[in-house]
Structures are given as structure tokens and as C-alpha cells.
């Protein structure tokens, strides 16, 4: 599922991936009140770029909107997937890149004229119906519904235009040669059928314990590898929200008032989910495909499952998912298809629709009118939000009082005892190292490394599990680890090296025998993994190996049916045997040269852009408040924990 989501995320990316669409989606009620973190974010600088300070609130809103947009498309989205997809870091990077490009636009004197802004808006997909602009009244209504002012939206359009102009200025001189296009075409279209055998080092057993003397010798030969980073120890007091929730009470009156004051947050937009069966035809097979479409329509009328038929017959990239075009992506379909959808109710299937060189069948799989959730539906959610808010406020009040006392005493432990708080001592921690149960993000240890000297006491530190204060007690400087300190790591590295040596030996033996024996049978004998791929292209992932240029080069250059020499990779050794190849010629390219040239040009432009932005980051002296970054992420991810 994660792989599919990553693929879908890529498909949602814009032409130049650095540009984010300006249209801002509605905010779900799940966010409720942002609590004290939301109130204080405006006073906190998350990024400093070229002297420009960007407040945490900007990042918070961008991340929130990005997650909500993805949640509409991917119902399985939870805190774990958000982390695995690295969404917070991506949003941060997008914010940095946009800021750098806008600063450069200002330096270059670029402008967005009123006419350009107007044209951008009237051609924006969100404001189009049947290929025409929906009109100012409808445009304003959409923005009002999303609680966005016209001035703010049009300013975001202005920034989008400036970013596009800056990108064009940076990449205008990039070109591609016919030779480059041919090589690119070959990379994307040539394939090889091959067998391969993998000997994983993890599956090789070394039963005997390595001699201590051998480990010491290995350590002496690789001493530079074993370093202990700086570590710090502190005293901390941490108040968990869950415990404090037991002390707070939310009255029905408060819930009712919150609902009335924030009713617009509980609005659910009208939603339509669409599925499609797409059957392309040409002049020669038009009647044959039409007959097939009529047969499929008859099956649908007889009650057969639309998704199953789409998987079997549809010829677009949604076929594998049962023809599902989701709640929003279907709006990119042709005007003729969208007109037909407007006449269908939930569960209904269209007649056969002919569009440009294709027949399509459409189904409205889900249709919900716009509505506002009732108080009864959201009561428990509001109660939870207000309880969490009150618990956070209580924690902050108590820790503020403790902080004043600790700074007077210059001793957090002593102040804690006087005021009845329980203090704890950390072990020696690395920067960002987690504290079990209370601080999985490592916010407290990160804060320890921001304190300048022993005895310094932090400001209150916020995480999704609560709030705390820490005082720096001890600093252990970075140094080389002794053999005793590194012994466990030395042993692992030593055994790993021995396993690689054994895997290499077995691979050479297997290669020798494979000249007269089946690779598949030999793989079983040698406890190796056998695989066969019918169509491997350069740069594609290969099983557990991933991308490997050396394997690709050999796959396309070795004589057919010849076995390669053992090729090492991170997790072991691989042998490959190419069986056949699908090659392309310049005549093949002639039919696709224009599109291939466009794709290659875009890739080259992106590389130039990425390289330039990397230099610009250095020049502008980018600074990131990672402590605040982690706090915001934990605050947002906490709202998805129940779904994980």
C-alpha cells in the first residue's frame, strides 16, 4: 500500500515539482482549536532565509492543508504513513524553495501584472466549468466557502506567477541534443529478460564466536569508524496531557458554544466519487471496440461489478484500482464526460460515451450533498479538543510557575521538590535521542543541545504528549570510542565482513556450476534467492537490490545466456544471466521524439533548478529551528494517532 501511495503522490506532482498550486483547500473540523501551540506559533520563527523570518504558523498551515488534501484521496492515511511518506520534510522543503525563488524574483525585478493574475485565475481548473470561467460570483462563493479572502488568494496567484517566471529565467537556456534524446529513449524503452540469484549475507550463519583477539585487531584497523558523538545529561520535569486531563472538566455549555462559534468548520463539501472504463480505438477497430463496450454495458445492467470489469477491460492507468477516479481527480475528465456525470445519481452507470478516439462508461460510486455535521455527530470530538486544550493550558501554567522558581534557585530539582513536582534524570543522550514514553521525537534531548552551559534551564518544551522543562547537568565531548565501548558494534561489523567473504566464495562456486546446471535449482542448493524478470529497464528497482547501475550495465551488455561475475551490493552478492533483450532503433524514436525530448528537457531543467537552489541555500544562510519543527509535527501527528 505504501508503494502505491508513493506512486500516486508522484502522479499528483506538478510539471515542475517545486511549484505548489496556489488554491488552498478547506480545513477540516478535526483541527478544532489549535491549543496554546497555535496561539504561540506566530511569535516563533521557524526559518530564517536571507534575513527573512518565516513564522511557524505558515509551515503549520501548509502541513495541515497538505495532510488534509491527501486524506481526501487516501482514506488509510494515518500518523505512521505520514512519517513514512516524509510529508513534513517535503512541506518544509517546498516552503524553503518557494521562499528562495520569491527572493530571487525580487532581486531580478520580476513582476506579475494584473492582467497575468486575471488570466491565471480564469484559467484555473477550480474555477472552470465546461471549459469556461464560472464567473466572478461563483469564484467569490468558492473562496468564501473555504474562508479565503480574495486579496489573499490573488496574492498567492501573484506569488505563483513570480515563481514560474523565476524558474523560466533559471532554465531558459537548457537544451537537449538528438543524441541525448536517443539515449534517454533507450533508457526508458529498452528492456531485458533475465534470471538472477541473490546470496544475502543475513542468511549466512557463522556459528563460532569470533576470537576476542580478532575483534581487537579489527578494531585497530578501523578505529576511525568508531566515534562517540557529544552526549548530554539533564534533569527534567514533564507533565503529560493524559494525566492532566483527569483534573480538567469541560461543561456542556462550553461544547455548545464552541460548536456555535466554529460551525463553519463542521461543514462537509458536496462529494462525488467516480469510476470509469476507458476503451481506446483507432479507425480500423472502432466497430469492434464499440461492440465490446456494448457487451460490457449489458453485463453492468445485469448486475456485474463495475470495478471488476474495469480491472479486466479498461485501458487507462486507473484500471488496476477498479477504474476509481476518486473524489476530485475525475474533474480532469473531458467536458463531455463531466456533463454525463452531472446527470447520474449514486450507483448509476452512464450509456456509452464517445470521446476523442475512445469509448467510456462512467459510474457515480458515491454522491453526498454539502452538509453541516450536527452537534450530536461532533460532540465527542469537540469535548476531546477542549479537554486537550485545557490540559495543555494547565500544564503551561504549572510549568511557568516552576520555571520562575527554578531560575531563582538556579536548580530545577530543588524547585521541583519545593513545589511538589517529580523530577527525573536523563542518561547521557545524543542530540535528538528519544526519551521512552514521553518524548519519542527527541525534543527534550534536542533542547539540551541548544542550552549553552551547564546549569542553564530551558523554556517549556512542548510535545504531543505534554510539556516539560529541562536543566543541563553534564556535557561529554565527542571522542573516539574505546574497544570496550564499541565492542558490540565491532563484533557486528566483523561478522558482516566475514559473511560477505563467504557469500562471495559461494557465488563463485555457484557461477562455475551454473554453466551446466539450472540457476533455479542451484539457488535452492545454496540457500539463495532465485528470481526471473521478464522486462527490466535501466534505473528500475530490482527486488531487494534496489537501483544498481553496475547491474544495469551488465544486463544490457553481457552476451545472452552468459552468467555475470559476482556483483556485491549492500545486502549481499548477486549473479545475473540475461536471456533476451528488447532493443530500440532510431526509427522507433522518430515516432516519439517530440514527447521524449520534452520529458528529458524537464528532467534537465529540474536538475539545474535543484543545483541552483542548493547553492542559494548556502548563500542565503538558511537556518531552521528544528526544535520548533519537531514540536509542530508532533502536535499535528498526535491527531492521527488513534488511526495508526
LINKA-V42617 format. One record per backbone hydrogen bond with DSSP energy under -0.5 kcal/mol. NH is the residue of the N-H (numbers start at 0). CO is the residue of the C=O. If there is no record, write none. Layout:
<<NH & CO> <NH & CO>>
This chain:
<<4 & 0> <5 & 1> <6 & 2> <7 & 3> <8 & 4> <9 & 5> <10 & 6> <11 & 7> <12 & 9> <16 & 14> <18 & 15> <19 & 17> <27 & 25> <30 & 27> <31 & 28> <37 & 33> <38 & 34> <39 & 35> <40 & 36> <41 & 37> <42 & 39> <43 & 40> <45 & 43> <45 & 53> <46 & 53> <47 & 622> <48 & 51> <49 & 619> <51 & 48> <53 & 46> <54 & 52> <55 & 40> <55 & 43> <57 & 54> <58 & 54> <59 & 55> <60 & 56> <61 & 57> <62 & 58> <63 & 59> <64 & 60> <65 & 61> <66 & 62> <67 & 63> <68 & 64> <69 & 65> <70 & 66> <71 & 67> <72 & 68> <73 & 69> <74 & 72> <76 & 73> <78 & 639> <81 & 77> <82 & 78> <83 & 79> <84 & 80> <85 & 82> <86 & 81> <89 & 85> <90 & 86> <91 & 87> <92 & 88> <93 & 89> <94 & 90> <95 & 91> <96 & 92> <97 & 93> <98 & 94> <99 & 95> <100 & 96> <101 & 97> <102 & 98> <103 & 99> <104 & 100> <105 & 101> <106 & 102> <107 & 103> <108 & 104> <108 & 105> <109 & 104> <112 & 110> <116 & 112> <117 & 113> <118 & 114> <119 & 115> <120 & 116> <121 & 117> <122 & 118> <123 & 120> <126 & 123> <127 & 124> <128 & 131> <131 & 128> <133 & 126> <138 & 134> <139 & 135> <140 & 136> <141 & 137> <142 & 138> <143 & 139> <144 & 140> <145 & 141> <146 & 143> <147 & 142> <152 & 148> <153 & 149> <154 & 150> <155 & 151> <156 & 152> <157 & 153> <158 & 154> <159 & 155> <160 & 156> <161 & 157> <162 & 158> <163 & 159> <164 & 160> <165 & 161> <166 & 162> <167 & 163> <168 & 164> <169 & 165> <170 & 166> <171 & 167> <173 & 170> <180 & 176> <181 & 177> <182 & 178> <183 & 179> <184 & 180> <185 & 181> <186 & 182> <187 & 183> <188 & 184> <189 & 185> <190 & 581> <191 & 535> <192 & 579> <193 & 191> <193 & 532> <194 & 576> <195 & 530> <196 & 574> <197 & 528> <198 & 572> <199 & 197> <200 & 570> <202 & 199> <203 & 200> <204 & 202> <206 & 204> <214 & 210> <215 & 211> <216 & 212> <217 & 213> <218 & 214> <219 & 215> <220 & 216> <221 & 217> <221 & 218> <222 & 219> <224 & 221> <225 & 222> <226 & 224> <227 & 478> <228 & 226> <230 & 475> <231 & 428> <232 & 473> <234 & 470> <235 & 423> <236 & 468> <238 & 466> <239 & 237> <240 & 464> <243 & 239> <244 & 240> <245 & 241> <245 & 242> <246 & 243> <247 & 243> <247 & 244> <250 & 248> <253 & 250> <254 & 250> <255 & 251> <256 & 252> <257 & 253> <258 & 254> <259 & 255> <260 & 256> <261 & 257> <262 & 259> <264 & 261> <265 & 262> <266 & 263> <267 & 370> <268 & 266> <270 & 367> <271 & 326> <272 & 365> <273 & 325> <274 & 362> <275 & 322> <276 & 360> <277 & 275> <278 & 276> <278 & 358> <279 & 277> <280 & 356> <285 & 281> <288 & 284> <289 & 285> <290 & 286> <291 & 287> <292 & 288> <293 & 289> <294 & 290> <295 & 291> <296 & 292> <297 & 293> <298 & 294> <299 & 295> <300 & 296> <301 & 297> <302 & 299> <303 & 298> <308 & 304> <309 & 305> <310 & 306> <311 & 307> <312 & 308> <313 & 308> <313 & 309> <314 & 277> <318 & 315> <320 & 317> <321 & 318> <322 & 317> <323 & 317> <323 & 320> <324 & 273> <329 & 324> <330 & 327> <331 & 328> <332 & 329> <337 & 333> <338 & 334> <339 & 335> <340 & 336> <341 & 337> <342 & 339> <343 & 340> <346 & 363> <347 & 344> <349 & 361> <352 & 359> <354 & 352> <354 & 357> <357 & 354> <358 & 278> <359 & 352> <360 & 276> <362 & 274> <363 & 347> <364 & 272> <364 & 362> <365 & 272> <367 & 270> <370 & 267> <372 & 265> <372 & 370> <377 & 373> <378 & 374> <381 & 377> <382 & 378> <383 & 379> <384 & 380> <385 & 381> <386 & 382> <387 & 383> <388 & 384> <389 & 385> <390 & 386> <391 & 387> <392 & 388> <393 & 389> <394 & 390> <395 & 391> <396 & 392> <397 & 393> <398 & 394> <399 & 395> <400 & 396> <401 & 397> <402 & 398> <403 & 399> <404 & 400> <405 & 401> <406 & 402> <407 & 403> <408 & 404> <409 & 405> <410 & 405> <414 & 410> <415 & 411> <416 & 412> <417 & 413> <418 & 414> <419 & 415> <419 & 416> <420 & 415> <422 & 420> <423 & 235> <425 & 233> <428 & 231> <432 & 429> <434 & 438> <435 & 433> <437 & 435> <438 & 434> <441 & 438> <445 & 441> <446 & 442> <447 & 443> <448 & 444> <449 & 446> <450 & 446> <450 & 447> <454 & 471> <455 & 452> <457 & 469> <460 & 467> <461 & 459> <462 & 465> <465 & 462> <466 & 238> <467 & 460> <468 & 236> <470 & 234> <471 & 455> <472 & 232> <473 & 232> <475 & 230> <476 & 474> <478 & 227> <480 & 225> <485 & 481> <486 & 482> <489 & 485> <490 & 486> <491 & 487> <492 & 488> <493 & 489> <494 & 490> <495 & 491> <496 & 492> <497 & 493> <498 & 494> <499 & 495> <500 & 496> <501 & 497> <502 & 498> <503 & 499> <504 & 500> <505 & 501> <506 & 502> <507 & 503> <508 & 504> <509 & 505> <510 & 506> <511 & 507> <512 & 508> <513 & 509> <514 & 511> <515 & 512> <516 & 512> <521 & 517> <522 & 518> <523 & 519> <524 & 520> <525 & 521> <526 & 523> <527 & 522> <528 & 197> <529 & 527> <530 & 195> <532 & 193> <535 & 191> <537 & 186> <539 & 536> <541 & 545> <542 & 540> <544 & 541> <545 & 541> <551 & 547> <552 & 548> <553 & 549> <554 & 550> <555 & 551> <556 & 552> <556 & 553> <557 & 553> <560 & 577> <561 & 558> <563 & 575> <566 & 573> <567 & 565> <568 & 571> <571 & 568> <572 & 198> <573 & 566> <574 & 196> <576 & 194> <577 & 561> <578 & 192> <579 & 192> <581 & 190> <582 & 580> <588 & 584> <589 & 585> <590 & 586> <590 & 587> <591 & 587> <591 & 588> <592 & 588> <595 & 591> <596 & 592> <597 & 593> <598 & 594> <599 & 595> <600 & 596> <601 & 597> <602 & 598> <603 & 599> <604 & 600> <605 & 601> <606 & 602> <607 & 603> <608 & 604> <609 & 605> <610 & 606> <611 & 607> <612 & 608> <613 & 609> <614 & 610> <615 & 611> <616 & 612> <617 & 613> <618 & 614> <619 & 615> <620 & 617> <621 & 616> <622 & 47> <624 & 45> <625 & 623> <628 & 624> <629 & 625> <630 & 626> <631 & 627> <632 & 628> <633 & 629> <634 & 630> <635 & 631> <636 & 632> <637 & 633> <638 & 635> <639 & 636> <640 & 637> <642 & 639> <643 & 639> <643 & 640>>
